[in-house]
Amino acid sequence: MASRSFRNYKSKHEHLVRPRTGLSGELYGLRSDVDAGLANLEGELGDPEQALVAEWYIDQAAGDDLNDGSASAPLASNDELMRRLRGQVLDQYTKVTIVGDLDHIYVSDIRTTENGYLHYTATPTVLYSGSLTTVTQENPAANQSVELIDAALVGEWIPFIDKRIKLTSGANVGALSWLLKNLGGNTARACRFFPVDTAVFPIASRFAPVDALAGDLYDIEELPTVSEVQVASIAASGDAVWPATHFRVTFENLRIPGKQDGYNIIDSHTARFVACELGSMEIKGAVQMDACFFTGHLSTRQARSICFGGAGSGCIISSYGGGDAWLRDMTLSECVYIFISGGSVVELHNTGIIEGGLHGLWIGPRGVGDLVGELWGAGNVGYGIRVDGGGSFGLGYGNRPTITGTLGDWHIGADTVAHAGVPHTAANTANVHTYPENA
């Protein structure tokens, strides 16, 4: 809005863009004012009135970017929404509902106060409804994943593999899981169920897993597709240090395969994905993913990512170049491996790796693995865990993995070692150790 003066813009929003105190606050405010002024002079600044709108709709097929963005008159693109909000300050929860499929979502040039959130969501399509006849619960000690049987299902689970399953009755109604493999006999492998709730912001820091039970009704859901997501840095009050106070932009109920060079680019310290199907992701900031399903390459390089619950199939999870990652309550079925190297650290809490295409967990030179819960799974093609020269794996709090591979439990340096043989240090400094308090 080039016609709006820099002075008027500053006066109207000064109380929002100066949330910090002291010298840091003065510098932050000055930078914000200069950025806003330059953008305004160039005609690139959005409309402050648009930043006060709490609910938007985007429908690529039926919308129009000349519309007001309401449910009855949706926009056609997220690009138009970003144009209207560019350089503005969000001071409230802002919901963006995606109707149908969308080509891309690029989020950038937005600032928030401590009360500001941008939440993208969509409504799944129900493909099938049924009832669970038998449920086998996850048992890490026996390398047992969740298995679901629906005796009335016609034609096995094959059409629904890699889809989301949602409980519609029972003690944990609304909880979500992902179908990983058809095992025959009307049986499917799944991950644990997660009681996702995004009705109130800020949403819970994580969703602790729950169990499905025999007799529970369920829906199998297909998510709307957003082909690509990119998130640039978002200036948010109080969120400069990881972990962020709150995640300022959240994506929910979306299938995001990625298309630019095969990757979604997340260069933000304030992004969160909830109950999404995710293709390849390059994490350059600090990102949290809850109850998500991974199908591509999740890459953390000089960045931090945290996965609280979910599953993967056919995926690779890698952390290198000083990246950090936390994996908790994850079930990976027929993935390639988890790979750690180059000064990166991955902390594992109750992670299952089943029928991996190579090793279950592979720690390369200068990679560090840290086990603070179960690491389980069977049927991995190589070793359960491989630790190369210069790599290190720590066993904390008395935990011992049960994961296995066809070549052996561990490959440490040049040594093949059974679980009973750790701690162990190889000649080339590859080592598996306990924490000092457990030594």
Summary of the structure (lengths in Angstrom):
residues: 439
radius of gyration: 23.5
end to end distance: 64.6
largest distance: 73.2
contacts: 1632
relative contact order: 0.08
helix: 13%
strand: 43%
